Amino acid sequence: MEQRITFFTLGVKDLTASIDFYENKFGWKRAEMSNENIVFFELSGNYLSLYAREELAKDATVDSAGEGFKGFTLAHNVWSEQEVDDLIEYLRVRGVKVMKEPQKVFWGGYSSYVADPDGNLWEIAYNPYLKND
Amino acid sequence: MEQRITFFTLGVKDLTASIDFYENKFGWKRAEMSNENIVFFELSGNYLSLYAREELAKDATVDSAGEGFKGFTLAHNVWSEQEVDDLIEYLRVRGVKVMKEPQKVFWGGYSSYVADPDGNLWEIAYNPYLKND
């Protein structure tokens, strides 16, 4: 089995609100293959998808009920502590909820968290050990 | 904000069991920067990380309690219906739980789901509209 994730799909409660968040707060552009039911954002090598939570559960043949911590985070890394601070301010003025203010963390990095409309956690981080390539 | 996910981190209940799953069922190789507390698998353009669920929640400053559907899926796409069938059989004989048998789906593809030890849902899919590039 090749080492590949093609899509990370978020099952969202309000697709319109989520699209607004990713397009107008994050400022991302949807991929052409998006349609009114599912929206894709092209990353480097794979896609983030937004799809209705009920439909996603149905597709996977599981119950859609669930609450609390979802057991995952998404990290968006930048290349300096200053870039973390700047991005958090950029998001804050657009009304994005900052869950953890930028701070040095035990593993040697500098990190913060914001939440999307479903409470999905995005870490905005600088990792001095990660190469920008 | 650039269109990028650097890490997709799963907060897992039993790190040893999860590492066993990804290394010995999926057959993936951990990245060198892994350590005893966090394991990374390099994808094309980003990483999947495994980290203790409690620690991940703590890092994000949220309560770790949570149950039910986590509101996300990960898709591993392959390039034909036969490849879906073959990969599902490969995983099934290794003891991986098949949640949905391979079948044609309404959007024109062919898809199935398996679960990891935390119930994280992996779609194994063929999408005839997706280019292999």
Chai-1 contact restraints between the chains, C-beta under 6 A:
chainA,res_idxA,chainB,res_idxB,connection_type,confidence,min_distance_angstrom,max_distance_angstrom,comment,restraint_id
A,M1,B,F26,contact,1.0,0.0,6.0,A-B,restraint_1
A,M1,B,G27,contact,1.0,0.0,6.0,A-B,restraint_2
A,Q3,B,W28,contact,1.0,0.0,6.0,A-B,restraint_3
A,Q3,B,F41,contact,1.0,0.0,6.0,A-B,restraint_4
A,R4,B,L43,contact,1.0,0.0,6.0,A-B,restraint_5
A,R4,B,H76,contact,1.0,0.0,6.0,A-B,restraint_6
A,I5,B,L43,contact,1.0,0.0,6.0,A-B,restraint_7
A,I5,B,L74,contact,1.0,0.0,6.0,A-B,restraint_8
A,T6,B,A75,contact,1.0,0.0,6.0,A-B,restraint_9
A,T6,B,N77,contact,1.0,0.0,6.0,A-B,restraint_10
A,F7,B,A75,contact,1.0,0.0,6.0,A-B,restraint_11
A,F8,B,F8,contact,1.0,0.0,6.0,A-B,restraint_12
A,T9,B,T73,contact,1.0,0.0,6.0,A-B,restraint_13
A,L10,B,F72,contact,1.0,0.0,6.0,A-B,restraint_14
A,G11,B,G71,contact,1.0,0.0,6.0,A-B,restraint_15
A,F26,B,M1,contact,1.0,0.0,6.0,A-B,restraint_16
A,G27,B,M1,contact,1.0,0.0,6.0,A-B,restraint_17
A,W28,B,Q3,contact,1.0,0.0,6.0,A-B,restraint_18
A,F41,B,Q3,contact,1.0,0.0,6.0,A-B,restraint_19
A,L43,B,R4,contact,1.0,0.0,6.0,A-B,restraint_20
A,L43,B,I5,contact,1.0,0.0,6.0,A-B,restraint_21
A,S44,B,G45,contact,1.0,0.0,6.0,A-B,restraint_22
A,G45,B,S44,contact,1.0,0.0,6.0,A-B,restraint_23
A,G45,B,G45,contact,1.0,0.0,6.0,A-B,restraint_24
A,R53,B,G71,contact,1.0,0.0,6.0,A-B,restraint_25
A,A57,B,F69,contact,1.0,0.0,6.0,A-B,restraint_26
A,A60,B,T73,contact,1.0,0.0,6.0,A-B,restraint_27
A,A60,B,Y113,contact,1.0,0.0,6.0,A-B,restraint_28
A,A60,B,L121,contact,1.0,0.0,6.0,A-B,restraint_29
A,T61,B,K100,contact,1.0,0.0,6.0,A-B,restraint_30
A,V62,B,F69,contact,1.0,0.0,6.0,A-B,restraint_31
A,S64,B,F69,contact,1.0,0.0,6.0,A-B,restraint_32
A,A65,B,G68,contact,1.0,0.0,6.0,A-B,restraint_33
A,G66,B,G68,contact,1.0,0.0,6.0,A-B,restraint_34
A,G66,B,F69,contact,1.0,0.0,6.0,A-B,restraint_35
A,G68,B,A65,contact,1.0,0.0,6.0,A-B,restraint_36
A,G68,B,G66,contact,1.0,0.0,6.0,A-B,restraint_37
A,F69,B,A57,contact,1.0,0.0,6.0,A-B,restraint_38
A,F69,B,V62,contact,1.0,0.0,6.0,A-B,restraint_39
A,F69,B,S64,contact,1.0,0.0,6.0,A-B,restraint_40
A,F69,B,G66,contact,1.0,0.0,6.0,A-B,restraint_41
A,K70,B,K70,contact,1.0,0.0,6.0,A-B,restraint_42
A,K70,B,G71,contact,1.0,0.0,6.0,A-B,restraint_43
A,G71,B,G11,contact,1.0,0.0,6.0,A-B,restraint_44
A,G71,B,R53,contact,1.0,0.0,6.0,A-B,restraint_45
A,G71,B,K70,contact,1.0,0.0,6.0,A-B,restraint_46
A,F72,B,L10,contact,1.0,0.0,6.0,A-B,restraint_47
A,T73,B,T9,contact,1.0,0.0,6.0,A-B,restraint_48
A,T73,B,A60,contact,1.0,0.0,6.0,A-B,restraint_49
A,L74,B,I5,contact,1.0,0.0,6.0,A-B,restraint_50
A,A75,B,T6,contact,1.0,0.0,6.0,A-B,restraint_51
A,A75,B,F7,contact,1.0,0.0,6.0,A-B,restraint_52
A,H76,B,R4,contact,1.0,0.0,6.0,A-B,restraint_53
A,N77,B,T6,contact,1.0,0.0,6.0,A-B,restraint_54
A,K100,B,T61,contact,1.0,0.0,6.0,A-B,restraint_55
A,Y113,B,A60,contact,1.0,0.0,6.0,A-B,restraint_56
A,L121,B,A60,contact,1.0,0.0,6.0,A-B,restraint_57
